Amino acid sequence: MTVDSVRPPLPRRPSRGRARRDLRGLVYVVLAIALVVTLLPFAWMALGAVKTTGELLRDPAGWLPQHPTWGNFAAWFGALNIGKFFTNSTVVAVFTVLGNLVFCSMVGYALAKLEFAGKRVVFGLVLVTLMVPGVVTFVPLFVVVSKLGLVSTYPALILPFVATPLGVFLMRQFIAGIPDSLLEAARIDGAGDLRIFARIVLPLCKPALATLAILTFLGSWNNFLWPLVVAQSSDMYTLPVALSLYSTGQNSTNYGVLLAGAVLIIVPILLLFVALQRYFVQGIAVTGIK
Amino acid sequence: MIRKKWPVLVAIVAGSTLLLSGCGQQKSAISDTPAAVLSSGKATGTVTVWGQGTEGEQLAVVAKDFEKENPGVTVNVTPVPWGSALSKYQTAVAGGTTPDIGQLGTDWMPSFATALTPTPSSIDTSGIFPEAVQTTDLGGTHYGVPWYVETRVIWYRKDLVAKAGFATFPTTFDGFVKLSEALKKGGAKYAINLPTSGFNAYINALPLLFSQGANVTSADDKSWTINSDAMVSAVTDVSSLFSKGLADRTPSVAAGATQAAFVDGSVPMFISGPWEIGGLKAAGGAGFEDKIGAAVIPGTKPTSLISGSDLVVFKTSKNSDAAWKFIDYLNRPAVQTAWFTATGDLPAQTSAWNDPAVADNPIAHAFGEQLKSVKQLPSASTWPQVSAAADATWEQIVKGSTSVSSGLAALQAKATSLGMGN
């Protein structure tokens, strides 16, 4: 559509119009195939969640459940007490997201628009920590948390992720794109840094904030190893840890419970994405980060 | 930008050096704590226990009985997922936040030696399978008590084996080949599923090789015997199953494929452990249970692998007295029998096998027979590398791209150059 408006109008020839229609048809076919390929695993997961173990292990595995059962879901809502894990995951994800939104945008603003000594060094350090793989800091981080006496508490699950270098980088890149003249105008009108940040920068950052929110939420929601290690009683387990605990044994896997659990875990993420996808796409387009 | 990467490299190198030196220091501290002497009274206080998977879930039930016997004690059980249990224990040791009692896989024991307390002498382990007790022996001192054992047997379709004209499962390798041929003639696509490639393919074949009298190390565990005459002839025998078309050279490695082929009868035998029973029953549906059989690995000297879990008390435990008393309780034959009924875990206490609940179970019976002759995997610290190299060699031999003798000779040379470690 935009392409049409930019290009100079061409003399209309019927053959060309047909070619364009054909091309568009082809695009739809390709998109439809891509959509099916993307959705098939999800469909298989959802269908598998209502199958019995016997049916799941059958070879060749069929698509439609022959004896649909809610047993796998019943297991999660009954004996496995999914409510507790759901609450834990939600609390951790929400606070991690809030922390990232507040701190990363503040640091990003400072690094993009304020002048202070050592700014480049600080930004360099942020980039450096971006390159350190998480596993390197895993054990030291755990020792710090345990020395602070926080093991098996919500802060232990949240604090290590409350500001991430990726988030700082993303916000800095986005804020750098805001015209200086806009901020200068506000300054001339007498606004301080906090007011400029809250009233001008943040509202303009909505797409970047939405991207950051989704990325952080996903990361926190799917995080497995840290919650497993730092939660030392099953009361503090999050959904991925519970999923692993109840569906995967040492040598065998309960695929029905696994798939039902996976469905339950994915639903909130899908809802979040649907709610924020407009901003998300914009954010990716503007910052080039995914 | 390129310059900025240097600090990372430096940090990583420095970090890993610190980690490594940390491990080194801990190693020297082995067995500095003397074994505790248990008090004579009942257990009191609080005991925290980590148990993996099903064990963790069921343990809370058993703990209630222990609390009834010892009114002053509270046992807190935390079920831990098998998935990354090893990382969880390792991090807990590093951070000093270990529970009182942990459940360690027998193969993990050596790496935890410095974090454990020695077994008190008053805990009687004489009734436990000696190969299992051996896994708690770390440099001459015992750290922990075996909880349950696992071994591998042949799972087979009783109905199809009977149809093939065999009233009992053969005990010799020749008999086993005859049965395999009869099964194939009776309509099975392949007689037995043996993994041919990937992680632990060789270990999966080891029970069959052991049972022909072969071994991977010498009796004193000082050298590799991977191309001994016994091993060459055993590998020749077992690989003939593939050349005769009795086993698939490229079996499906998809999750559940082996069990599915077992249930539909296309591959009616495979080698695995006691954990299969639940999955097989579920996959087969109603009435299938009667068709599942388990048999001792056939051969001149039927021998399989032993593994399982040990219960240990960590050094950081503030209530090791009650912790050891709980382990001692779980070690009682009657409790072990009840545990078998609840979880299907095979009792480590030999006398628990005499209980009718275990003895009259035909599948447990096969495991009981097999446990009379079992071996551990080599304790050499180089074993993981040797095992990985063996997986590759095994695949080449099975698929015919190298001969048995030259493949094993090359593997032996590689193993010898790696040495026995420690």
Interface residues (C-beta under 8 A of the other chain):
Chain A: T52 T53 G54 L56 L57 R58 D59 G124 L127 V128 M131 V132 V136 F138 V139 P140 F142 V143 V145 S146 K147 V151 F224 L225 L228 V229 Q232 S233 S234 V241 S244 L245 T248 G249 Q250 N251 S252 T253 Y255
Chain B: K4 K5 P7 V8 A11 I12 G15 S16 L19 Q52 G53 T54 G56 N76 T78 P79 V80 P81 W82 G83 S84 S87 K88 T91 A92 A94 G95 G96 T97 P99 G105 A255 G256 A257 Q259 A260 A261 V263 D264 S272 G273 W275 E276 G278 G279 A282 A283 G284 G285
